[in-house]
């Protein structure tokens, strides 16, 4: 097992990086679509919480609760409010702030991470072929 990881570890790490980058790019596309559809809805703020520099919003829409990770700016902006306006998708299963897509760098970071993953895979295949 250790020899396998030594020989193919870079390739596996590069593949993992590409998978993570695809998730980031996918999330960017979802947020872009929600922003373009511009479907604004009022949601009820149930709870705001902070944990180790991470901020969370628990909201309610149509008697369903959702938890969204938010940034510090939005945390301060909605603190003390009972209702806020958010953008949502057609199914009302994903909620984002109206300016979230402008601030989001999922495309850039996802593409950069994918590119680095490809480089690592290339180096890993060169290294694995030399160890034969």
Secondary structure as UniProt FT lines:
FT   HELIX           2..37
FT   STRAND          40..51
FT   TURN            52..53
FT   STRAND          54..61
FT   TURN            62..63
FT   STRAND          64..70
FT   HELIX           72..78
FT   TURN            79..80
FT   STRAND          83..88
FT   TURN            90..91
FT   STRAND          95..96
FT   TURN            98..99
FT   HELIX           100..103
FT   HELIX           106..130
//
